[in-house]
C-alpha cells in the first residue's frame, strides 16, 4: 500500500516550489524517514497568516490523524517557498533589491529579507535606518536579549567572523525575532568572501542581519550576493546646491532642500522650498542639525503649522552657511559682492568639508581656498586652449578631466575670465600664499578678503 505525500515536504530544504498534488510514499519507508516528514509538517503548520488554500498532506492511510494538514503557514510554503512571510517575519528565497534609504519606511510594511545592507557616507541616515528597522520588528522598545550589536575594526580576527556566523545560525532562546547589527561591517566582509557567499545561501531561523558600511564595491562577489539575497539601501549625503548641469537653477533646487521639505512634512509642518533653503543656509548641511531644528520648530508651533522666514530668523543663528567650494565658484564668476559676503561668512562660521568636518582656522581656510582656486584656474586655461583649437564639448571634458554634469558651470566660468584674467588670478593667489607662509604680511583673514575683491 502507498499513501500520498506533498512533494514539497520531501524537498523542503531545497526550496522547491510545487503545487498540492500527491506523490507516492511506499509503506515500507523507514520510521525515521516518516518521523522527519512528521516533524517538517508540524513545523510548517505552526502560525497563521494570509488567506490560504487547503492542501492534502497524507503520510498514512486515511484513518491516520496525520492524513490532512491545512494551515496558513504550511500552505504558503507549499504554494511557493520564496519571498513569503514566515513565523519570524522574514522572507526566504528573497529576490534582492537596491533602493535609496528614503524608501525604507515604505518597504518595512512587507516581509523583510534575511539581510539588509545600508551603505553610504551619511551617518544620520544610516542611524535612522537602523532605528526604523528595529522599530518595525519590536515596536518602540527593542528587547536587549534579541538584538546583538557588533563593531568592525582593522584588527578583526577570523574567530570574530566565525562567532558572527554562529550568531546567525542561532535562533532566539525566547522564541522571538533576533536582529544582528554590524556597524562598520567592511572588515567583516573583506575577511573571508567565500565564506560569506556560503552563509548568505543558508536559511536563518528568525534572524535578521543588518550590515552598515560607508561604501560597498558592487563589483565584488560579496556585494553581489548581499544584493541578491537582501536589500541594499543607499545612504548618500544629499547635495546642498543645484546640480552643476543646471547653473541657472534656483538655489533651492537641490537634494538637501528636498530632504528638508520631506522632513518637515513628516513632522506635520508646512514649509515652501525658498524658506527651506533659508533654513539650511543658516543651519548648515548637517542632517542631524536640520532634523534637530525642525523638531524644535515643531515644539514652538505646538505640533503643526507653517514655518515662515520670520520664525526661522527668530530661532536660528545669524549668517548664511557656505563652504570653500561655493566660494571658489563665486570667485571665478566675478561676482565681487557675493564673493565678499561668502568670504566673511566662511571666516565667521567656518567651512564644512566633504567629510562633514568644520574648519574654522583662517590660515587653513585660506590655504584650502588657494589650492582649490588654482586647480580650477588650471582647468579653465585648458578649456580656453581647447576651444581656441576648435575642440567641442567632448574634447573639453577629456582635456580638462571633467565629467559632463560639470561642463555648463566650467564653461560659464571660462566665459567670465579671459586668459589674461586667469594669469592675473594666478598671480594674486601666489602672492597670498607667499604672504601667508612668510608671516610678514597681512593676517590670513585679511588676505582672503583681499582676494574676494579682486
N, C-alpha and C positions, 0 to 999 in steps of 0.2 A: 504494500500500500504506500502511496505517496501523499503528501499534503502540500498545499501551496505556500509560497513564501515570496514576499515582495523583494525583487532582486536588488533594490537599493540598499537593503539591510545587509545582504551578503557582501556588498561592495561599499559600505558606508564610509570607510576610511579613505577610499579612493576618490570620493567626491563625485560619483556618477549620478547623473540626473536621469530618473526613469519615471514611468507612469505607474499606476497602481495595479498593473496586471500581475498575475501569479506565475511563478515558475515552480518546477518540481523539486522537492527535497526528499530524497529517499528516506524511508523509515529506519533504514539501517544506519543513518548518520549517528555519529558518536554523541554521547550525552554532553561532553564538554563543548562540542560544536553547537548543539542546541542551546546549552546554557548561555553561550556567548551571544547568540541571537536574542534570547530572552532578555539579557542584560541591555543589549542595544535597544530593543523595543521599549523597555521600561524607561531608559534614559531619554529616549526621544519623545515618549508620551507625556513627559512632565511639562508643566507650564501651560500657558494659554496665549492666544494672540489673535491674529486677523482671522476672518472667516475662512473656513477650510472645506474641503470635500472629503467625504468618507473614504477610507482606504481599508482594504482587506489585508490582514496580516495573519495567515494561517500557518502555524507551526505544527499543529497536532490535528487529529480528526476533529470534526465539528463539535463533538461533545466537550472538547477541552476549553478551559477558561481562557486560554490564550488564542482562541480562534479569531477574535477580532480586536484590533486596536484602532481606535479612532480618536485622535486628539489633535488640537490645532498645531502644536509644535511638530508632532510626528508627521502630519500630513504636509506641512510646509517642506519638511526635509525630503519627503517622497516626491513632492512636486518638482522641486529643484533644490539643489544643495548650495546654491551660490547666491550671495547678496540678499539673504533673508534674515530678519531679526530672530535671534535665539534668546534663550533664557537670560543671557548676560547682556543683551542689547547690542552685541557686536555682529558683524556680518562676515561670514566665511566666504571664500572664493571671491573676494571683493574686486571689482573692476576699478582700477586706480583712477585718480583724478588730480588735476593741477589747477589751483584757483588762487585768487588773491584772498588774503586773510579777512578782508572786509566781508566776504561772502559766508564766513563761518557761522554766524548766527542762523542763517537760513538753512545751512547744511545740517545743523545739530538736531533738526526735527526728524531726521532719518536715522537708520541704524548706523552706528559708527563702524569704520573699518578697524582691523586689529592694530594698525599702526598709523600714526599721524605725524608728519614731519613739518615743522614750522621753520622756514629758512628766510633770513633777511637781516638787514642791519638795524632795523628799528626795534629797539628793546621794548618800548612801551607796547607796541602792537603784539609782540611775542608774549609778553606777560599777560596781557588781556586775553589773548587767545587761549593760553593755558587755563586761566581762570574760567573762561566760558565753557571749556571742555569739562572741567571738574564740576561746574555748576549744573551742566546738563546731565551728569551722571549721579550726583549726590545731593543736589539742591544747594542751599546756602552754606551748609556745613559739611566739609569733607572729613569722613572718618579717618583719623590718623593711621589706623591699622590697615586701611585699604589703599593707601597712597604711599608709594616709595619714591623718593626723590634722590637722584644721583647727579654728580657733577664730574664732567670730563676734565682732564688736565694732561699736560705733555708727558708726565711720568706714568701714565696709565700702564698697568701690567695686565698680562693675559688672564691672570686669576680674576681680576675685576670684570673682564669681559665674560668669563665663564660664569661668574656669580650673577651677572645681568641675565644671561641666557637661562640660568636656573630659576631666576625670579619669574621670567616669562612663562616657564613651564609649571609653575607652582600655583594651583588655584587657591582662592581665598579659604582660609580655615573657618571663616564665619559664614560662608555661603554667599557672600556679596560679590560685588564687582571690584576688581583691583585695577589700579592705574599706576604705571611706572613712568615717571618723567625723568628724562636725562637732559640736563642743561649742558650747553657746550658739548654736544654729543660727537663732534668731529673726531676727537681722539678714539672714541669707541668704534666709529665707523671705519676708520683707517687701519685699525689694529689687525683685523682678520677678515677681509672682504668675503672670502669664500664661505666662512662660517656664517656670516650674515645672510648670504644667499640661501643657505640651507635652512637656517632658523626661520626666515621670513616665509618659507613654504609650509611651515608647520601650523597647526591649529592650536591656539592657546585658549584654555578654558576660562572665559570671563576676564581675561587680562588685556588691557589696552596699553600700548606703548606710545608715548609721546616723545619725540626727539626734537630738540631745539638747537639750531645751528645758525651761525652767521651767514654761511653760504654753503651751497651744495652743488658740486660739479655734476651736471646732468649727464655727462658722458661716461661716468663710471658705472660699473656693474651694480654697485650697491645703490646708487641713486636711482637707476632704472628699476631695480627690484622694489625699492621703497615706494616709488610711484605706482608700480604695477599692483602692489598688494594693499595700498592705502591712499591717503590723501597727502599731497604736497601743497602746503599753504605758503604763499609768498608774503613776507612782511617787509616790504621795501619802504624806505623813507620817502614820504610824499614830497615832491619838489615844490619849493616855495615861490617859484617865478614862472611866468608863462613859458611854454616850450620854445626853444631857440628858433624853430622854423616859423614862429608867429611873432616876429619882432614888434609888430604894431598892435598886438592884442592888449586888452585892458590888464592892468596889473593883477586883478583878482582872478584872472583866468589861469588858475594853476591847481595842482593836485592838493596842496596843503589847504588852500582856501575851500575847496570842495569838501575836504575832510572836516574842517571846522563847521561848515554848514550842516553836514550829516550828524556830527556830534551834537550840535545844538538841537536839531530836530529830535534826536534820541532823548534829550533832556527836556523835551516839551517847550523848547524855546524857538522863537521866530527870529531869524537874522538874514538879511539880504547879503549878497556877495560883496558889495563895497564895504559894508560895515564889518563883515567877517575879515576882510583884508586889513581893515584898520586894527582889528583885534590882534591878528597875527603879526602885524608890523610892530605893535607896541609890546607884545609878549615875547616874540621870537618864534623860531621854528620847532621848539621842543614840544612834542605832543603831550608829554606829561604836564608841562606848564599850561598849555592851552586847555587841556581837559580840566585842570585844577581851577582855572579862572572861570570856565563855563559852569562848573559846579558851584562856584561862589556866586556867580550871577543868577543861577537858578534859585539859590537861597535868598538873594536880595529881592528877586521878583516873586517870591512866595510860591515857587514850584512851577510856574509857567508864565509866559509873557513875551514881549518883544524886546530884543536887545537893540538899543539905539546908540548912536555915536556919543551922545551926552553921557549915557550910562557907562560906556567903555572908558571915556576920558576921566570919569569920576573914580573908577575903580581899578585903573591900570596906571603904570608909571608913565611919565612923560617921555617923549622921544620916539624915534622910529627905529625898529630893528633892521639892520643891514649887515652885509658882510663884504669882505675884500673883493670877492669875485664880481659882485654887483658894482662895487666901487670902480674896479678896473674897466668894466663895460661902459659905465657912465663917463669915466675919464676920457676914454678913447672916442666917445661920441661927441666930445667937445661941449657938453652941457655944463658950463662952469658953475652956475648957481646950484644945480642939483648935485654936482660933484662935491662942492664945498659943504653942502648940508649933510651929505652922506659921510664925508670925512669927519666932521665934528661929531656925528652920531657914533661912528666907529670908535673914535678916540674916547668918547664918553662911556659907551656901553660895552665896547669890545666887539669882537667878531667871532661868530660860531663857525668852526671849520667843518670839513666833510665828515669828521668822526663825531661831531656833536660837542666838541670841547670848545670852551670860550677862551679866547686870547684877549687879554686886556693890556698887556705891556706895550707901550708906544713904540719902543725900539723893535720889538718882534713884529708888530703890525706894519711898521714901515718897511722892514726887510722883506716880509712876505708880499707886500704890495709891489715893491720894486721888482722882485723876482717874477711875479705873475704878469706885471705890465710889460717887462722885457720879453717874456715868452710870447705874449700876444703881439707885440710890435714886430717881432721877427716873422710871425705868421703873416701879418699884414703886408710886410715887404715882399714876401713870397707871392702873395695874392696879386700885388701890383705887377711884379715882373712876369707872372704867368699870363695875366690879362693883356699886358703890353705885347707879349709874344703871340697873341691870338688864341690863347687857350680858352676852352669852355669850362663850364662848371665842374665837369668830371676831372679835368686837368688841374683845376684849382684845388679840389679836395685831395687829389693824390699828391700834389706838390706841397701843400700846406699841412697835410696829415690831419685833416678834419673830416668828421662824418657829415653826411648830408643834412641832418637836422640842424647843425650849427652854421650851415652855409649862409642863410639870409642875414644872420647877425654879423658874421665876419665881413660880408660884402658891404653891409651898411657902415661898419666901422672903417672899411677901406675907402669908401666914398667920402667919409668925413675927414680923412687925413691923406694929404698928398705925400709922395716920397720925401719931399723936403720937410714936411711936418714930422714925419716919423724919425728923421735924423735928429731933429730938434728935441723930440721927446726922449730919445736915447741919451742925448747929452744931459738933459735935465735929470734923468734917473741915475746916471752915473755920478753926477755931481752930488746928488743927495746921498748916494751910497758912500761916497768918499767922505763927505762931511760927517755922516753918522759914525763911520769907523774911526775917523781921526779924533773925534770928541772935541774938536776946537770950534766947530760951528754952532749953528742953532740946535736946540734940542729936537728929539725925534718928532714930537707932536707938531712943532712949527715947520719942520721940513715937509711933513706930509701935507700940511695945509698949503704950503707954497706950491707944491706940485699940483694941488687941486685947482689953483687959479692960474694955470699956465696960459 
